[in-house]
Amino acid sequence: MKADRLLSILLLLQTRGRVPAEELARRLEVSARTIHRDVEALSTAGVPVYAERGRNGGIALLPGYRTDVTGLTADEARALFVLHTTGSTHSALGLDDALGSALRKVMAALPAPHRPAAELTSRRILVDPGRWRAGEPAAVDLDTLHPAVLADRRLRIRYRHSGETETHRYTVDPYGLVAKAGVWYLVADRRGAPQLFRADRISSVTVTGDPVRRRRGVELADAWEALRRRVEEPPSGITLRVRVRRTRLDLFVRLAGPLIAPEQDGDAPDDGGEWVPLRLRLPALGAVRQLLQFGIELEILEPEEARDRMAAEAAAVTALYAGGTEQD
């Protein structure tokens, strides 16, 4: 484990230049003290690594030092060859041909014992990031947005919010682009606060002459994680106790998996019978109407207000169809 960590530190420093010890510790899931011990070990082994103190300090390699690392493990080699299907993020960025070329070069450089497993993995594992029945994705001008993000300059964008027809003008500090289930997002700070912009709602992008002003120590992954949690874990909402018919559990999990909340002490255990107890988290009471799609395969047990709301929604649907149509 220590050898892998030392190699990871070396590669990070070689790629990024000066990196704060706290950031290395966070990325490698160890303490800052462990990072400093690892730096001493690298220095003892002859690697020209040094640490600088102060506000802009960090750990770095002497300028010009490079090392070629080709000794991949078997699992690392297999991981590189888990391929995306066509229409993936590589395609959207125009990198399909580059990906294929890179993988061919990596295959040629692999140790001979690892090549059969890597090739078999590429033929047996395929990752399709698109959702079922998602329809055609909206057009996204990544040819403009991608180089704009890489310019490390502030951006001026025209953006249309959901449900609106007018666009708004914003000046933002970009961290990067994220593809989530086939949908592209721009992650950026606006007035120093993180914000998420759907790329298909950005009608124009202008790169300014001002350097980007990101929050110190925050990377794209950090900003995305904070925004993702804000979307997936809203501060308010309602928790339901429900039961789902076991024969429809797989379908329910597939369609409503994000609504399932962790079990708590006192929840009824799964006794292996006809019904499976679950706890759901909904953003608001009115959201219970989306559970109507499961019909009699799902029953709300608690709270009573949710049962009443579901009964009212079901009664409204029944009333709509009870009288037939004028054509009938």
N, C-alpha and C positions, 0 to 999 in steps of 0.2 A: 504493500500500500504506500509506503514512504517513497519507493522508487517511482511509482506512478505519479505521486504528488510532485516530486522534484521535477519530473519531466513536464508535467502540466505547468508548473511555475515557469520553467525555462521557455516553453512555447508561448505562454501568455506574454512574457516580457519581450520575447523576440517579435511578437506580432504587435503589441500595443505600445512598446516603449516603457516609459515610467508609469508604474501602477502603484497606488497606495496599498500598504500592507493590509489595511482593513478590507479593501475590495478583494484582494487575493484570498483573505481568510473567508470572506463571505462566499466567494465562488467555489472554494474547495472544501467548505464546511468544516473548518478547523479554527483554532484561535489565532489571534495575531501573534502571540508568543510562539506558537508552532511555526508560523510562517518565517519569523526571524531566525529560528533554529534551522529551518530548511535552507534559508539563504546562506547561513554560515556553512552548512554542509556543502552547498554548491560551490562556495568560494574555496573551501578546503580541497574540493575535487578539481580545482583549476578553472572554474567558470568565472569570468570577470564580471561579477555581479556586485553591486554596492547599494547602500541605502542612504537617502538624503533626508534630513530632518526639515521641519518647517511647514508652513502652510501649503506650499506647492511641492512638498517633498514626496518621496515614494521610493520604490525599489526599481532598479534599472540595470541594464547591461551596458558595458562600455560601448561607445559608438563603433560600428563596423563589425561587431562580433556576430557571427552567424553559425548555426549548426544544422546539419542535415540529419533529420531523424526519419528513418525508413522502417524501423522495427515494429510493425503493427502486430498486435496479438490476433488470435483467431477470431475472437468476438468482435474486435474493432474492425477487422476486414469484412466480416459478415454484415455489420451495421452499415457500412458504406454502401452496400449493394441492395438495401431495401429500397426499391424504386417506386416512384409515383407513376400513376397512369398518365396518359396524355390529358392535356387541359389542366395541369397542375400549376402550382406557383411558378415553376421553372418556365413553363410555356408562356404564362402571362408576362414574365420579365424577358422573354426572348432568349432564354438560356437552355432550351432543350438540346440543341446541338452541342453546346459547350459542356453540358452535363454528361452526355454520351461520350464525348471525347475525353473528358477528365476521368471517367470511370474506366475507360479502356486503358488509359495510362496507369491508373492505380492498379488495375489487374495485372499489367505487365510487370509492375514493380513489386508485387506481393511476393513473399516467400513461397516457393513452389508448394509446400504442404498446405498452405491456406487457400490456394486458388480453387480447388474443387468445391469447397464449402461455400466460398464467396459466390461462385458462379451458380451453384444450386440455389442459394438464397435468392439471387436475382430472378430466378425462374419460378420460384415457389411462393414468394411473398410480393404482394402488390398493394400499394396504398392509394386509395381513391379518396381525395379530400372532399368531394362533392356530396351533398345531401340527396336522399331519395326524393323524387317528385319536387325538386326545388325550382324547376323551370329554368328558362334561360337567364343567366346572370346579367345584370345591368352592365352597360358599356362603361369601362373605366379607362381613362387616358393615362395608363402607366408609362407610356413613352415620354410624357411630360413630367409626371409626378415623381417617377423614380429618380431621374437625374437631378431634379430640384431638391429632393431630400438629401442626396449625396453631396450637394454643393456646400453644406454646412453654413448656410446663410438663412436669415429670416425670410419667411415666405408671406406673401399677401395672397389670400385665396378668396374666391367667391363661393359661398356655401349655402345650400338649401336644406333647412331642417325638415324632419319628417312631418308630413301633413301640411306643409307650407308650399306656396308657389313662388314667393319672392326669395331672392338670394340676399345674403348678408356678406359684408366685407370684413375680413379678420386678418390681423397680422399675428403670425404664430411662429413658435420656435420648434422645429420638428425634431423628434427623436428617431423616427423611421416609419416603415410600413409593416403592417401585420396582416396576414391572410388567415381569417377565421372561418372555417367551414365554407370555403369558396368565396367569401366576401372580404374585400380589401378595406383596410382602415388606415388612416393617417393618425399616428400618435404624436401629439404636440402639446406644448405649453401655450396657453393664451393668458396673457397678463400674469404670468408666473404660476398658473394653476394647470394641472393636466386635463386634457380634453381629448375626446375621441371624435374623429370625423370620418364618416363613410365616404370612401373614395368615389363612389358613383354619384355622390351628391355635390362633388366639387366641380364647378363649371369652368374655373380658370385658376391658374397658378402663376404667380410672378415671383422670381427670385430677386430679392433686394440686394443692395450692396452691404448691408449690415451683417456682421458676424452673428451666428446663432447664439442665443443666451439660454442655455440649458441650466437646470439646477445642478449644483455641484455634486458629483458622485452618483448621479442618477443616470442609468443606462436605459436603453429601449425596453429590455426585459423587465426592469423595475417599474417603469412608467406603465407598461402594459398590464402588469400584475395588479397594480393599484386600480386601474380603470376596469379591468375584468371583474375584480371583486365588487366594485361599485355596482356593476350591472347584475352580476349573479347573486349577490348577497345584499339586497336592499335593506336599509335599516328598519323599515316598517313592513307590516304584512300580517298574515293570519296563518296559524298552524292548524291543520285538520288531522284528526284520526279517522282513517278510512279502512275498509277491507275490500280486497280485490279478489275476484274468483280466480282460483289457482290456474284454471285452464286458460285464462286470459292474461296471466301475469307477464309473460314474455312480451306480448303486444303492448301492455300498459307501460312497461319499462322502456320499450323502444320509443313510444310516442310521448310519454310524460316523465321520462327519467329525470330531467333537471328539477322537477317539482318535489322529488322524494327527499325528505329531510332525515338526518341521523336519528336513530332510535334513542329514547331516553329511559332512565330508570322508571319502572312502573308501567311501561308499555306492555301490552299483551304479547306473549311469545308466540312464535309460529308453531302451532301444534301439528302441522302436517295435514290438516283437514282441508275441506273444500275452499275455505277462505284464508287469505293471507293478510295479516294486519300490517298497515303502513302508516307512516306519518308524512304528511305533505305540507309544503310551505308555499303559500300563494301570496302575490303582492297585495291583494285586496279581496274583500268579501265577494264582490261582484265577479271575480275571476272563477268562481265555482261553476259558472256556466260552461266553461271549457271541458268540465268533467261529464257533461251530458253525452258526449260522443261515446262513452263507455256503457251507456244504458244501464241495464240491470246487472251488469258485470261488476259494478262498483257501488258501494254504499258508504255515505258519510256517517260516521258514528258521533263525532263531536267536532266543534261545539254545536249547540242547538241552533244558533242563529244561522250557521252554514246549512244545516238540514232544512230549515225553513226557507232559506233563499233558494236552495236546489229544488224544493217542492214547488215554489212559486215559478221558477224558470220552466220546470217540466209542465206545469199546468198551463203556462202561456203557450208552449209549443202544442200541447194537446188542443187547446182552444182554437189555435190557428188552423189546424187541419180537421177538426171535428165537423165543421159545417160544409166541407167539400168546397168546390169551386163553382163559379158562375157557369162555366162550360158544362160541368156535370149536371 
